[in-house]
Amino acid sequence: MAPPALLSSKWATSLCVLSALSALFTPAVAVKEHDFKKCVQSGFCKRNREFADHALGAGAWQSPYNVQADSASFKDGQLQATVLKTINDQGETVRLPLTVSFLESGTARVTVNEEKRQRGDIELRHDSKARKERYNGAEEWVIVGGLAVDKAAKIAHEDKNQITIQYGPASKFEAVIRFSPFTVDFKRDGKSQIKFNDKGLLNVEHWRRKIEPPPEPEKKEGEEAAPEEAAPEESKKDETPKGEDESTWWDETFGSNTDTKPRGPEAIGLDISFVGYEHVFGIPSHAGPLALKETRGGEGKYTDPYRLYNADVFEYILDSPMTLYGAIPFMQAHRKDSSVGVLWLNAAETWVDITKAKDSKNPLALGVGAKTTTTTHWISESGLLDAFVFLGPTPRDLTQKYGELTGTTAMPQEFAIGYHQCRWNYNSEEDVETVDAKMDKAKMPYDVIWLDIEYTDEKKYFTWDAHSFPHPINMGKVLDNHGRKLVTIIDPHIKNVEYPVDQELKAKELGVKNKEGNLFEGWCWPGSSHWIDGFSPAAREWWASLFKYDKFKGTMENTWIWNDMNEPSVFNGPETTMPKDNLHHENWEHRDVHNIYGMTFHNATHHALQSRKTGEHVRPFVLTRSFFAGSQRIGAMWTGDNQAAWDHLKASIPMLLSQGISGFPFSGADVGGFFGNPEKDLLTRWYQAGAFYPFFRGHAHIDARRREPYLAGEPYSTIIAAALRLRYALLPSWYTAFHQAYVDGTPIIKPMFYTHPSEEEGFDMDDQFFVGNTGLLVKPITDQDRVATDIWIPDNELYYDYFTYQIIPASKGKRVTIDAPLEKVPILMQGGHVFARRDRPRRSSALMRWDDYTLVVTVGRDGKTAEGDLYVDDGETYDFEKGQYVHRRFVLDGAKTITSTDAEGRAPKAAEDGEWLRKFRGVVVDKIVVVGAPASWASKKEVKVEADGKTSTAKMEYTAASGGRAAFAVIKKVGASVAGDWKVVV
Ligand SMILES: *[C@@H]1O[C@H](CO)[C@@H](O)[C@H](O)[C@H]1NC(C)=O
């Protein structure tokens, strides 16, 4: 939730006022843009943009960064050198150690620091406890692997001007490091792909001494002010490039908040050019198109850079580069048949400008038409310059290599990918149990019901409101009867009153501190609050203790957690967050770690849930609002406080696609829209779209009318129930897609450029997507009154309508019109796939655990082949890590046989079966539906089934093609174990 509209700048001091305000609040109000900084209001952003304007303006610009002669050395996959920054006309320099590491994965890493000696004797401006070095801890939180250096990397060329390193797979990559000025040119197959400092925008604001202005001369009554005296040369000598705006070097005010800057200016900026690339994607989260826009003005372009500064943005606006709740500084550039990317590893406030320009070189000399190059300008407030460079060439290479570094999606429990029913708030146990019963009555499957902040005793987390929730364990058991779960909210702000949690936080000094080093106090839902410091190991350990079943009474094995407000949201703080001069563990300033804070809290909760009880061995579920690179290892995210409006439904799709290609695919948007009241057709369309979000949750604001899906009335409720069941039927395929994301970082829903990297027309398409490896191509309806839609066909495969089996003949590059009356989600099945379903409707995923499977085979254009896979495990524990899972590969071959083999070529060893696997071996394939069945099958009534060394027969019903509908065959009662090898012979 976001703070009520009126609170962000002037804080009202009583909770009564707070609820009165929230009642007054009108959903039509959009975000107060002026509550959040524009670049021009952010000192370091403004300075770096001005720097860029100067450098790119008329006249000769010479970047003042040069590699010191003879300083470069290369050893064991690493190049070390010193970059000298010339800081004044006298030629004085600042020393910046440079490391370029070449990793075994083919990823390169460029790190620029500032030499400590330079700053050792520089006093902090205030009597501050802040650390006197550039923050270098981001790696510790973000990077989990892939750092082994490539010992095979070697010098290919070296002279007094440059050094060229050859590295990567088959040594096809090169990094050309030029010395004067310092630039790096990353090449693949001899061609430039990514260039650092090509435009000369590298800017490391070195640490310096504050020069106090001369004291104001005393003025006598009636006297004119003395003409300003020129300051003596000496005191000006150091450090000030002419014309630079110094006004925000040492403090900066925004609204009523002043940021004291004990270390002065220390921003870093760098231009990164993607040579010959017209499209860039990534750097979520922003409410805009998947293909990022240019940011320096002009028709249809943004005027501000994309901003990454996790914030509780109240009612965010669409089509905007404004920051949102989470940040992933990973960008990929794409052109026909090539993807490359950059991870900018910096946790401070960051802005990214994007511009595109046609190559001015003679097009004939290039042999092709002029290409567009995208130049990005990255600007961070503090910390190291630390950038990873990925040279692709496929989108899949990027997500894989990025996953090696930052980790992949945690394998969720199966319930977590079912449907979640939430609102602010379910008001009592009775309310929860009534909703639970009504969902059943309406035959609407769901897995989880959620409790927002009102379940607590006056917003004191780890307590229950004794009046509304007197017997939470009973409630938990009622839910558990149908295999359902409860999620309760726990936020990082701890109410500042005498209660054990806050007392312990204070006594053990586990909270975030203010700039004086005392416990920071600010305002959030409970009123005056303290914030746990997720950077502190002791705080995390303490946090874990709070979730033990005997500590957080009322919780049980089916209780899971929602972390909200962890940007962190501080109602009376600058931009609704924490002052930047606050201090964390080991006295790092909040400024340095802001974008990581939410992840440390999410992570602390995740680990706490792993240790609620000794011997418990299940995968936690924690939803987070704030996130950073690496958060995918911990849980799910959602896109925060959207609105019940068609354009917000539409915007959710590019936002989730962006999460997917940026390594954090377990993502969803509030179904129905958080603020406001959706019309019934909007709610219905939103459920149909939500059924294809990786994370699928309905949620509503406290002032919104009740909108549990059974309340919608006919025909809406029936249509919504069908959407929910469609999600549940396809759970086996969703789970398989999640497993792929867990294995190698593959997105769960995939945009066109990702699946079809050669088809330029699809590069900026962000309203249709493929689901996992199923070949399901989905385009949710996001416009009112629309009853048909055009789906772009990316290849020459056959496509079939999911519901009618209507054939879309091979029509690469065409848009085909699909009927989509309110009751229909437009879904096509690409030919050539096999995917799994469970067709029997049940109340929850847990109740489907031992159900039979249906396999759907969509015959490819050749009329005889298809393939696909299925991953299954117990859906709960970590036993899958010890081989307790089923992973099958299904192949239709030669229009004759359908086989199931182990997808990883493992031989079955019954002796190693655990309890789940033993039981699962009894689960069978019931039906096989073959869409586009060969005509040669028309006369067959039976097929042979070979399984377990036995041969049996199964009935087949064949329906001939008619009126554009594909022929299809249904093989019934196959009866072969899903876990075992089998073969069906037609
Ligand atoms: C997550 O928590 C664990 C356990 O406290 C800790 O070891 C790890 O460093 C934390 N990682 C992040 C990203 O916060």
PDBQT file of the ligand as one rigid body, heavy atoms in Angstrom, charges set to zero:
ROOT
HETATM    1  C1  LIG A1001      20.356 -13.481   3.224  1.00  0.00    +0.000 C 
HETATM    2  O1  LIG A1001      20.347 -13.953   4.529  1.00  0.00    +0.000 OA
HETATM    3  C2  LIG A1001      21.330 -14.899   4.805  1.00  0.00    +0.000 C 
HETATM    4  C3  LIG A1001      21.080 -15.449   6.211  1.00  0.00    +0.000 C 
HETATM    5  O2  LIG A1001      21.015 -14.421   7.147  1.00  0.00    +0.000 OA
HETATM    6  C4  LIG A1001      22.700 -14.254   4.652  1.00  0.00    +0.000 C 
HETATM    7  O3  LIG A1001      23.692 -15.200   4.854  1.00  0.00    +0.000 OA
HETATM    8  C5  LIG A1001      22.812 -13.638   3.263  1.00  0.00    +0.000 C 
HETATM    9  O4  LIG A1001      23.986 -12.887   3.159  1.00  0.00    +0.000 OA
HETATM   10  C6  LIG A1001      21.644 -12.718   2.970  1.00  0.00    +0.000 C 
HETATM   11  N1  LIG A1001      21.657 -12.275   1.578  1.00  0.00    +0.000 N 
HETATM   12  C7  LIG A1001      21.034 -11.152   1.188  1.00  0.00    +0.000 C 
HETATM   13  C8  LIG A1001      21.043 -10.897  -0.279  1.00  0.00    +0.000 C 
HETATM   14  O5  LIG A1001      20.490 -10.370   1.942  1.00  0.00    +0.000 OA
ENDROOT
TORSDOF 0
